[in-house]
Structure formats: structure tokens, C-alpha cells
Amino acid sequence: MLGSTIQNPQSANAAAPFAALRPERPHVALATTKVLVVDTDADLRSSMIQFLGAHGFQVFEADSVASARALLPALSPDVIVLDVLIPGEDGLSLARELSLRPDLAVIVQSSLASETDRIVGLEAGADDYIAKPASLRELLARIRAVRRRGNRNDLARERASLCYRFANWSLDMERRELRDPAHEIVSLSDGEFAVLRTFVERPQRVLTRDQLLEFARGPDSDAYDRAIDTQISRLRRKLGGRSRDDLIRTVRSEGYMFIPKVEIA
């Protein structure tokens, strides 16, 4: 059990011992990120607290799973750096429990470094797995990486609830509904929806076929570029323009551009 200051992280006196001096130019994007270090090694905890604190993080510590669990409700950390080999309740049990929380990233840091150990840790719900001993700079890079992924996921969830309007049409992202100017629903296939979503999120700019494939289907898509031509041809028919370039313009030797101004309803 750690000292009484760690048990009340909401008070000013509680946070002070665990936040190291900031550098003159901290990493601004992550300046409010709260990190909870869970490890039995007091020297290692101290090193991580000092190093991460100097890079703009608010850092807290716990020496057991029970102590960490007690801190979670009041602390609400963004990232937990968690050792697996903790006496009593092991770290993997906490990782499994926290895997149900999309707002919290778990980085396992363990001396168990075999491929099987890594797989077990990741399947338990960890977002990343670092073998000890690891440099503090690597830990910093891993924390920043999981935070960037979390920010992208937040943005994706936000975009999924938007409704876009263009040329008297509307595209409801949550309901996956396209409505024409008469407010009638126009049916879209999954591929057509993905391409139209890509256009309304990036209007009035030229997108190559490769970009459209990546934005619409992801970087690991095995679709070929002419599949985009087919999807766009179908979209044009459904959007009912008087000519093929009314809403989606072909830019010779470059790609396509979505012409109308797009607004968020």
C-alpha cells in the first residue's frame, strides 16, 4: 500500500509528489494525459514518474493491482503502464477488466518477453506490450502512439454521428441514409456508401483512385483501382445529375473531385 497522498489524487497535495518538473517546451498535445504506473519496483516507478512528468504527463503510481483498482474511479487515467508479475492479483486480470473501457489504454510492461507471453498479454486486452528492460524513450513513444490511436477512434466515432448536406441532398452517417432533395431515401451499397462518405468528408479536392481506395476501404484493402470507377459510376446514376460531372467531376489523369459545398447539419 502506498502513502496516503496517492489514495486521494483529486487533492492538490496528492498530485504534487507524482508530477515531475516540466521542460520549458512540453509535448503540448499530451499535456493533460494522465498515466498510472502499476509496478512493484519502486525505483522503476520513480524513474518513469520523473521522465514522463518531464514530458508533460500527469503521472501517478500504484504498487499492486488492488491499489490501482482503488485509484481508478477518482483518477480516471488515460493510460495505464502495467506490470504482469505483481504479487497477489496479477496484472493480466486487471488488463482483462480494463479492456472493456474504450477510454483507457493499457500498456503491459513485463520481463516475460516470449512470443507466447506477448500474445497472451495482447489477447487479455492490452493495447501494447513492452518487454523489460525497455528504455524510457521507447515507453514514451508507445504511450504517445496509443494516445494517437485513441484520438483517431474518438474522431471516427464523432464522424459516425454526423449528418452532411450538399446540393439539397443529405447523408446521415449514423443511420447510413442518403436522402434526395425530395427527402426520399436512396439505397446505397456498402461500397457506394463508403465512397460517398469519403467524398463528403473531403469535398472540393482532387482524390486519386489510390486515395479513394484507402479512405473508403482502408490501407489493407486488396481491391483494385478500377473498382472505384465502378462505384463512382453507380453513385452518379443514383445522385441523378444531368451530366456525369454534376456532383462528381473526373479530373483527367488525376482522379475525382466532389464538386458541391458540403455542410454539417
Buried (B, 14 or more C-beta within 10 A) or exposed (E): EBEEBBBEBEEEEBBEEBBBEBEEEBBEEBEEBBBBBBBBEEEBBBBBBBBBBBBBBBBBBBBBBBBBBBBBEEBEBBBBBBBBEBEEEBBBBBBBBBBEEEEBBBBBBBEBEEEEBBEBBBEBBBBBBBBBEEEBEEBBEBBBBBBEEBEEEEEEEEBEEBBBBBEEBBBBBEEEBBBBEEEEEBEBEEBBBBBBBBBBBBBEEEBBBEBBBBBBBEEEEEEEEEBBBEBBEBBBEBBEBEEEBBBBBBEEEEBBBBBBEBEEE
